[in-house]
């Protein structure tokens, strides 16, 4: 005997919970099916346990999709201010870090508890540890789900089971399988917001500098991000690199400005006037982390004999150094993959979904929201805002 509901939601992450509470508030009988032993696992680990729950500057320009216009409607109808209002109503203290990123003062557990409490208040039920074994489209409309907890049926089915990033948290490609089962195109997926790896000489030259961090502007494919870069045993990470990784693909030219926001030639000339007798390789450590400056001199600037005093450097030589500092080429070989990626790029093709309701154009009553859809945000709360906005849109329509 299948238990009947109005809306079944597969996935108890950010998008699924927002969808459930939105539909529940409209008086719908909602059931959330989550295969893990608890809901909101990615929320709990986000922002170092403090959950970067939105970004005050979220606009459609902060998202990657084959159709950049698709996210506009949902984002316009559920804004960062709407989610902040919910957080404030639950008296969750928060603060703004850089670039509009909002975090809980205390713990990301507060965001999960707020969403679960809101679901309960709206009458939306949550079943954890529930494996979905089979999904059927019923003749005459609606869906029947066969699960480890029995059978459930509903007029509407919302797929909110995320992407492939961080499999250790239970991520899987199940949402894509369901999309294909119902005749939807799934665009090629790859890891986004992910550290880049180096190989061969590039890795040899840098791997013992693991842990060194410096501000950079990372540039690739006409995109650029200014923030910190962190050197790792396997390659490069840090916010600037995670951001550019969503645009970079193997073979792409990646350039780093190691003195972002300043004129490298001017800085070098100031240094030359202030410390003419200092060896160039030692003086460069005033502009960059010492070990990194020394490695640049050993590998990339060795032909300029950096052991010479600064006063011996002529203008063409300083220009050479400045050019390298503002346009340092780094050849990445790949990414660390889904294991450490914060998002999955690609996913269910938005051309086959309604941008205002997230409903399938092929199967009435079927919805796709959150990360499973081909919409991926920048680092810094943008992906949560897409989860809230897409979940709200589907919840109000389902």
N, C-alpha and C positions, 0 to 999 in steps of 0.2 A: 504493500500500500504506500503510494507516494504522498508525502506531506505537502500540502499545497501552500504556496506563497505568491505574493505579487511580483517580488523581485528576488532573484538569487544573485549573489555577488561572489565570484571566485577570486579570493585573494584579500587578506586582511592587512594590507599595507596602507600607506597614506591615502592613496586614491580610493581604495576599496572602502575604507572606513568613512571617508568624507561622502562618498556616494550613498552609503547605507544610512548615515544620519540625515542626509538631505532628503532621501526618499521616505524614510521613516517619519520625518516631520510632516510630510504630506498625507500621513495616514496609511501609507503602504505597509503591507506585511513583508518585512525584509529579513533575509537570512544570509549571513556572511559565512563562507566556507574557507577556512585557512588550514593549509596542510601542516604548518609548523605548530609547535606546542604553545605558542603565544603570538599575539598579533603585533604588528609594528616593529619588527626586529630591525629594519633599516633605520627607522626613526630613532630607535634607542641608541644605535651606534653612531648616528650622524653628529658631526660637529664635536667630536671627542666626547660624546656623551651629553652634550648640551643642546643638540639639535638646532641646526641653522634653518629655522622653520619657514622663513621667507626672505625676500629681498625687496626693500622699498622701491627699488628702481626697476622692477621687472617690467619689460616691454616685449613685444613680439620679436624685436631685434636681438634679444638674448637667447634665442632658441634656434636649433638646427633642425631642418626638416626638408624633404624633397619639395614640399609645398609650404613656403615660409608664411603664407597667409592663413594657413589652417588654424593656428593657435589663437588668432586675434579675437574671435568671438568669445570663446570661453574665458580668456584672460581679462577681457573687458567687463565680463559680467560677474566675475568673482576676483576681486583685486587683493593685493597685500593688505590694504586697509580693512577689508572684510575679515581676513583671518586674524589680524591684530586685534580687532574688536572682540572676536571669540576668545582669544588668549587673555585679553584684559578682563573680560567678563568672568573668567575662571580664576582671576587674580594670580596669574602666572607672571612672575617678574622676569623681565627681559632687558637686554641691552643691545645697542648697535655696535658692531665692530666696524671694520673698514668697508667702504663701498656699498653701504646699504644693507649689509648682512645682519640679520637679527638672530640672536641666540637666547636661550633660556639662561637666567642667572644661575639657576640651580641644576636641574636635570631634565634630560629629554623624556624621562619617565612621566613627567607632568603632561607633556603633549599627548602621549599615548593614553594616559588616564583620562584626559579631557575628551578625547575622541571616543573612547569606550563608554565613558559616562554619558556623552551626548547620544550615542547609539542606544544605550539603555533607556534614556529619557524619551527617545523617539520610538521605543518599542522594537528596535532592530536587534535581532538575535545574532550571536556570534558562536560558531562551532569551531574550536581549534582541534588540531590533530586529525583533521578530516581529509582523507585522500579522495579526490574525484577520479573515479575509474572510467566512467563513460558519460558522454553528453549526447542526448538525442533531441532532434527537432521534432516536435509532435505534430502529427497531421492536424490541420485546423489551427495551428499556431501554438506558441509556447514551447517550453523545454522541459525535459526530464533528465535529472542527473542521478547517476548511480554512484554512490560513494561508500566509503568504509563505515559510514554512520547510517546507511540506509538510503532510500530513494527520496528525492525531493523534486517537486515540479513547480513551475512558475511561468507567468506570461512573459516576463522579461529576464534576460540573463546578461549580467555585466561581467566582462572579463577584465580583471584588475590584477593579474598575477605577475606583473613586473617583467624585467628583461633577464639577461644572462649574467649581469654583473654581480660579483661576490657570491659564487656558488656555495661558499662555506656557510652563507646565511640561508641556504635553501633555494637560491635562484635556479630557475630551470627554463627551458624553452617551451613550457607547456602552453602558454598563451599563444605562441606562434602556431603550434600544432592545431589548436582549436580554430584559429583564424583560417588556416588552410583547410580544415575539415569543412568549414562553411563556405569555401570557395573564395576566400580573400587572398589577395596578393600580400606577401611579406617581403619587404625590401631587405637587401643584404644587411646583416648586422655586424657591428664591430665594437670593440671596447672604446669608450670615451672617458674623458677626465681621468687619464691613466698615465703613470710614469712611462717615459720613453727609455728604451734600452740602447746601449752602444755595444759595438763588437770590435774585435781586432785592435788596431793601433789606437782608435779613439777611446776604447775602454781602457787599454793599457796606460794611456797618458793621464787618465783622470781617476781610475778606480781607487787609488790610495788616498784621494782627497775626499773620500766619503764623509759626509757630515758637514762639509763646508757649504755655507749658504750666502747668497748675495743677491741684491736687487738687479733685475734685468728687464729688458723689453724683448719678449720672444715674438718673432715674426715669421709668418708662413702664409702663403696664398692670400695676400692682401689683408690678412687679419693680424692684429698685434695685441699683446696683453702685457701690461707692466705690473710686475709683482716680484716675489722672491723665487729664485731657483735653488734647489738643493741637489748637491752632487751625491750620488748613491753608489753602492758597490756595483750595481748593474747598469747604471746610466744616470739619468737626470729626473728630478721630480720637483715638488714645490708648486705653489699656486700658478705661477706664470706658465710652467710646463704643462700642468694638468689642463689648463685652459686651452693652450694651443694644440694639445694632443687630439682634441676633437676635430680639428681642421686638418692636421698633418696626416699624410698617408705615405707609406714606404716609397722612397724615391723623391719625395718633395724636398725642396730647398728650405732649410731651417736656419735662421740667422738670429743672433742674440746681440743686443746693444748692452754692453757691460757697464755703461755709465748712463743709464736712462735719465732723460730730462736735463742733461748737461752737454756742453760742447767739449768733446774729448780733446781736441787740439788746444783749446783755451786752457783746459785743466793742466795739460802737459806743459804748456808754456809758463803757466803760473808756477808750477813745480820747478821748472828749470831756473826761473828767476829766483825762487826762494832757496833752492838747494843745489847750486851749480856744481858743487864738488861731490855730491852724493852719487854713488853708483846707480845707474838707471834701474837695475833690477831691485835694489833696495827701496828706491824712491817710489816705484810703482805700487809698493805695498801701502802707500798712503791713500791710494785711490781704490784699491781692491783688497780682499782678504790676502794676507801675506803668502800663505802656501799656494794659493791660486795664482797670484801675481808671479811668483817664482816659476811655477810650471809654465805659464804663458811665455816667460822669458826663455826657459830651457827648450821648449818645443816649437812655439810659433814665432818667436822673435830672436832665435839664436843667431840668425844671419846678420842681425844688427849689432852683434857683440854687446849684449846688455850689461856686461861687467864694466863698461866704460863710464866715466863720470858724465853726468847729465849735460854739462856745458859743451861736451864734444859732439852732441847730437845737433845736426843741422835741420833746417825747416823741412826738407823733403823726407828726412828720416822720421821726424816727429809726426808728419802727416801719415806716413806708413803705419806707425803705431796707432794713431788716432783712428785710422780706417779700420784696423783690426778690432779695436775696442768697441767701435760702434756698429760693426758688422761681422761679428765673429761667427764663422760658419761651423756648424756642428752636424755631423752626419749620423743621424739616428738610424738604427737598423730595424726597430720594431717597437712594440709596446709590451708592458708586462701582462697584457691580456685581461680577461674578465676577472681573474683572481683578485686583482686590486682595483679594477675600474669602478668608478662611482656610478657610471651610467652605461646603458647600451644604446649605441647609435643605430638608426634604422628601425625596422619593425613593421607593424601593420600599416599598409599603405593608406594614407589619409584621403586619397581620391575616392575611396569606396566608403567613407564615413561622413556623416553630417557634421559640419564644424560647430553647429549650435547645440546639438544634442549628443554627439558621439555615437549615434545609432548607425548600424550597418545599413548601407543602401541596398544590400542584397537580401538580408534576412531580417524582417521586421522583429523588433523586440530584442535584438542582439546588439550589445554595446561594447566598445573597447575604450579603456581609459588608462591614464598614467604612462608608465615607461614602456608598456607593450606596444604602444602606438609610435609611429615615426615622428616623434617630437622629443628633442633632448635639449635641456637647458645648460647654461654655463654653470661653473662652480660658484657657490655662494647663495644657496637658498632658492635658486630659480627652478630646480626640478621639483622641490616640494610645492612651490606655487603652481606649477603645472598639474601636480597631483590634486591639489585642492580644487583648482579651477575645472579640470576635466571631470573630477568626481562629482562636483556640484552640478555641472551641466547634465551629466547622465542621470544623477539622482533625481533631479527635478523633472526629467523627461520620462524616465522609465515607468 
